[in-house]
């Protein structure tokens, strides 16, 4: 969605709006790649159980 909006309003790094859309697009892209990597790792290793909660989960609110 951010990619289409940035393309419609042109890619101009001097404009704050364009920079916001570009960074939003890059963030969504890297998040999607991370999810894809985690899914591939989970399927390849036969990971079936949910991991136990840790102290790190306290900070994930």
MIPAKOL-861536 format. One record per atom (N, C-alpha, C): residue in one letter; atom name; z, y, x. Coordinates in steps of 0.2 Angstrom, whole numbers, plus 5000, padded with zeros to 4 digits. Layout:
{rest:A&atom:CA&up:Z&north:Y&east:X} .
...
REM end
This chain:
{rest:X&atom:N&up:5000&north:4994&east:5004} .
{rest:X&atom:CA&up:5000&north:5000&east:5000} .
{rest:X&atom:C&up:5000&north:5006&east:5004} .
{rest:X&atom:N&up:5004&north:5006&east:5010} .
{rest:X&atom:CA&up:5005&north:5012&east:5014} .
{rest:X&atom:C&up:4998&north:5013&east:5018} .
{rest:X&atom:N&up:4995&north:5007&east:5020} .
{rest:X&atom:CA&up:4988&north:5008&east:5023} .
{rest:X&atom:C&up:4983&north:5011&east:5019} .
{rest:X&atom:N&up:4983&north:5009&east:5012} .
{rest:X&atom:CA&up:4978&north:5012&east:5008} .
{rest:X&atom:C&up:4979&north:5019&east:5007} .
{rest:X&atom:N&up:4985&north:5021&east:5006} .
{rest:X&atom:CA&up:4987&north:5028&east:5005} .
{rest:X&atom:C&up:4985&north:5032&east:5011} .
{rest:X&atom:N&up:4987&north:5030&east:5017} .
{rest:X&atom:CA&up:4985&north:5033&east:5023} .
{rest:X&atom:C&up:4978&north:5034&east:5024} .
{rest:X&atom:N&up:4974&north:5029&east:5022} .
{rest:X&atom:CA&up:4967&north:5029&east:5023} .
{rest:X&atom:C&up:4964&north:5034&east:5018} .
{rest:X&atom:N&up:4967&north:5035&east:5012} .
{rest:X&atom:CA&up:4964&north:5039&east:5007} .
{rest:X&atom:C&up:4965&north:5046&east:5010} .
{rest:X&atom:N&up:4971&north:5048&east:5012} .
{rest:X&atom:CA&up:4973&north:5055&east:5015} .
{rest:X&atom:C&up:4971&north:5056&east:5022} .
{rest:X&atom:N&up:4967&north:5052&east:5025} .
{rest:X&atom:CA&up:4965&north:5052&east:5032} .
{rest:X&atom:C&up:4971&north:5051&east:5037} .
{rest:X&atom:N&up:4970&north:5048&east:5043} .
{rest:X&atom:CA&up:4975&north:5047&east:5048} .
{rest:X&atom:C&up:4975&north:5053&east:5052} .
{rest:X&atom:N&up:4980&north:5057&east:5051} .
{rest:X&atom:CA&up:4981&north:5063&east:5055} .
{rest:X&atom:C&up:4988&north:5064&east:5058} .
{rest:X&atom:N&up:4989&north:5062&east:5064} .
{rest:X&atom:CA&up:4995&north:5061&east:5067} .
{rest:X&atom:C&up:4999&north:5068&east:5067} .
{rest:X&atom:N&up:4996&north:5073&east:5066} .
{rest:X&atom:CA&up:4999&north:5080&east:5066} .
{rest:X&atom:C&up:5003&north:5081&east:5060} .
{rest:X&atom:N&up:5001&north:5078&east:5055} .
{rest:X&atom:CA&up:5004&north:5079&east:5048} .
{rest:X&atom:C&up:5010&north:5074&east:5047} .
{rest:X&atom:N&up:5016&north:5076&east:5045} .
{rest:X&atom:CA&up:5022&north:5072&east:5044} .
{rest:X&atom:C&up:5020&north:5067&east:5039} .
{rest:X&atom:N&up:5017&north:5068&east:5034} .
{rest:X&atom:CA&up:5015&north:5063&east:5029} .
{rest:X&atom:C&up:5012&north:5057&east:5031} .
{rest:X&atom:N&up:5007&north:5059&east:5036} .
{rest:X&atom:CA&up:5003&north:5053&east:5039} .
{rest:X&atom:C&up:5007&north:5049&east:5043} .
{rest:X&atom:N&up:5011&north:5052&east:5047} .
{rest:X&atom:CA&up:5015&north:5049&east:5052} .
{rest:X&atom:C&up:5020&north:5044&east:5048} .
{rest:X&atom:N&up:5023&north:5047&east:5042} .
{rest:X&atom:CA&up:5027&north:5043&east:5038} .
{rest:X&atom:C&up:5024&north:5037&east:5036} .
{rest:X&atom:N&up:5018&north:5037&east:5033} .
{rest:X&atom:CA&up:5014&north:5032&east:5031} .
{rest:X&atom:C&up:5013&north:5027&east:5036} .
{rest:X&atom:N&up:5011&north:5029&east:5042} .
{rest:X&atom:CA&up:5009&north:5025&east:5047} .
{rest:X&atom:C&up:5015&north:5021&east:5050} .
{rest:X&atom:N&up:5021&north:5024&east:5050} .
{rest:X&atom:CA&up:5027&north:5020&east:5052} .
{rest:X&atom:C&up:5029&north:5016&east:5047} .
{rest:X&atom:N&up:5028&north:5018&east:5041} .
{rest:X&atom:CA&up:5030&north:5013&east:5035} .
{rest:X&atom:C&up:5026&north:5007&east:5035} .
{rest:X&atom:N&up:5019&north:5008&east:5036} .
{rest:X&atom:CA&up:5014&north:5002&east:5037} .
{rest:X&atom:C&up:5016&north:4998&east:5043} .
{rest:X&atom:N&up:5018&north:5001&east:5049} .
{rest:X&atom:CA&up:5019&north:4997&east:5054} .
{rest:X&atom:C&up:5026&north:4993&east:5053} .
{rest:X&atom:N&up:5031&north:4996&east:5050} .
{rest:X&atom:CA&up:5037&north:4992&east:5049} .
{rest:X&atom:C&up:5036&north:4987&east:5044} .
{rest:X&atom:N&up:5032&north:4987&east:5039} .
{rest:X&atom:CA&up:5030&north:4982&east:5034} .
{rest:X&atom:C&up:5026&north:4976&east:5038} .
{rest:X&atom:N&up:5022&north:4978&east:5042} .
{rest:X&atom:CA&up:5018&north:4974&east:5046} .
{rest:X&atom:C&up:5022&north:4969&east:5050} .
{rest:X&atom:N&up:5027&north:4972&east:5054} .
{rest:X&atom:CA&up:5031&north:4969&east:5059} .
{rest:X&atom:C&up:5036&north:4964&east:5055} .
{rest:X&atom:N&up:5038&north:4967&east:5050} .
{rest:X&atom:CA&up:5043&north:4963&east:5045} .
{rest:X&atom:C&up:5040&north:4957&east:5043} .
{rest:X&atom:N&up:5033&north:4958&east:5041} .
{rest:X&atom:CA&up:5029&north:4952&east:5038} .
{rest:X&atom:C&up:5028&north:4947&east:5044} .
{rest:X&atom:N&up:5027&north:4949&east:5050} .
{rest:X&atom:CA&up:5025&north:4945&east:5055} .
{rest:X&atom:C&up:5032&north:4941&east:5057} .
{rest:X&atom:N&up:5037&north:4944&east:5057} .
{rest:X&atom:CA&up:5044&north:4941&east:5058} .
{rest:X&atom:C&up:5045&north:4936&east:5053} .
{rest:X&atom:N&up:5044&north:4937&east:5047} .
{rest:X&atom:CA&up:5045&north:4932&east:5042} .
{rest:X&atom:C&up:5040&north:4926&east:5043} .
{rest:X&atom:N&up:5034&north:4927&east:5044} .
{rest:X&atom:CA&up:5029&north:4922&east:5045} .
{rest:X&atom:C&up:5032&north:4918&east:5051} .
{rest:X&atom:N&up:5034&north:4921&east:5057} .
{rest:X&atom:CA&up:5036&north:4917&east:5063} .
{rest:X&atom:C&up:5042&north:4913&east:5061} .
{rest:X&atom:N&up:5047&north:4916&east:5057} .
{rest:X&atom:CA&up:5053&north:4912&east:5055} .
{rest:X&atom:C&up:5051&north:4906&east:5051} .
{rest:X&atom:N&up:5046&north:4907&east:5046} .
{rest:X&atom:CA&up:5044&north:4901&east:5042} .
{rest:X&atom:C&up:5040&north:4896&east:5046} .
{rest:X&atom:N&up:5036&north:4898&east:5050} .
{rest:X&atom:CA&up:5033&north:4893&east:5055} .
{rest:X&atom:C&up:5038&north:4889&east:5059} .
{rest:X&atom:N&up:5043&north:4892&east:5061} .
{rest:X&atom:CA&up:5048&north:4889&east:5065} .
{rest:X&atom:C&up:5052&north:4884&east:5061} .
{rest:X&atom:N&up:5054&north:4886&east:5055} .
{rest:X&atom:CA&up:5058&north:4882&east:5050} .
{rest:X&atom:C&up:5054&north:4876&east:5048} .
{rest:X&atom:N&up:5047&north:4877&east:5047} .
{rest:X&atom:CA&up:5043&north:4871&east:5045} .
{rest:X&atom:C&up:5042&north:4866&east:5051} .
{rest:X&atom:N&up:5041&north:4869&east:5057} .
{rest:X&atom:CA&up:5039&north:4865&east:5063} .
{rest:X&atom:C&up:5046&north:4861&east:5065} .
{rest:X&atom:N&up:5051&north:4864&east:5064} .
{rest:X&atom:CA&up:5058&north:4861&east:5067} .
{rest:X&atom:C&up:5061&north:4856&east:5061} .
{rest:X&atom:N&up:5058&north:4856&east:5055} .
{rest:X&atom:CA&up:5061&north:4852&east:5050} .
{rest:X&atom:C&up:5067&north:4855&east:5047} .
{rest:X&atom:N&up:5068&north:4861&east:5048} .
{rest:X&atom:CA&up:5074&north:4865&east:5046} .
{rest:X&atom:C&up:5075&north:4865&east:5038} .
{rest:X&atom:N&up:5080&north:4861&east:5036} .
{rest:X&atom:CA&up:5081&north:4860&east:5028} .
{rest:X&atom:C&up:5088&north:4863&east:5026} .
{rest:X&atom:N&up:5093&north:4864&east:5030} .
{rest:X&atom:CA&up:5099&north:4866&east:5028} .
{rest:X&atom:C&up:5100&north:4874&east:5029} .
{rest:X&atom:N&up:5104&north:4877&east:5024} .
{rest:X&atom:CA&up:5105&north:4884&east:5025} .
{rest:X&atom:C&up:5111&north:4885&east:5030} .
{rest:X&atom:N&up:5110&north:4889&east:5035} .
{rest:X&atom:CA&up:5115&north:4890&east:5040} .
{rest:X&atom:C&up:5122&north:4893&east:5037} .
{rest:X&atom:N&up:5127&north:4891&east:5040} .
{rest:X&atom:CA&up:5134&north:4893&east:5038} .
{rest:X&atom:C&up:5134&north:4901&east:5039} .
{rest:X&atom:N&up:5138&north:4904&east:5035} .
{rest:X&atom:CA&up:5139&north:4911&east:5036} .
{rest:X&atom:C&up:5143&north:4913&east:5043} .
{rest:X&atom:N&up:5141&north:4918&east:5046} .
{rest:X&atom:CA&up:5145&north:4920&east:5052} .
{rest:X&atom:C&up:5147&north:4927&east:5051} .
{rest:X&atom:N&up:5150&north:4930&east:5057} .
{rest:X&atom:CA&up:5153&north:4937&east:5057} .
{rest:X&atom:C&up:5147&north:4942&east:5056} .
{rest:X&atom:N&up:5141&north:4940&east:5058} .
{rest:X&atom:CA&up:5136&north:4944&east:5058} .
{rest:X&atom:C&up:5134&north:4946&east:5050} .
{rest:X&atom:N&up:5135&north:4941&east:5046} .
{rest:X&atom:CA&up:5133&north:4942&east:5039} .
{rest:X&atom:C&up:5138&north:4948&east:5036} .
{rest:X&atom:N&up:5143&north:4949&east:5039} .
{rest:X&atom:CA&up:5147&north:4955&east:5036} .
{rest:X&atom:C&up:5144&north:4961&east:5036} .
{rest:X&atom:N&up:5140&north:4962&east:5042} .
{rest:X&atom:CA&up:5137&north:4969&east:5043} .
{rest:X&atom:C&up:5130&north:4969&east:5039} .
{rest:X&atom:N&up:5128&north:4964&east:5036} .
{rest:X&atom:CA&up:5121&north:4964&east:5032} .
{rest:X&atom:C&up:5121&north:4966&east:5025} .
{rest:X&atom:N&up:5127&north:4970&east:5023} .
{rest:X&atom:CA&up:5127&north:4972&east:5017} .
{rest:X&atom:C&up:5122&north:4978&east:5016} .
REM end
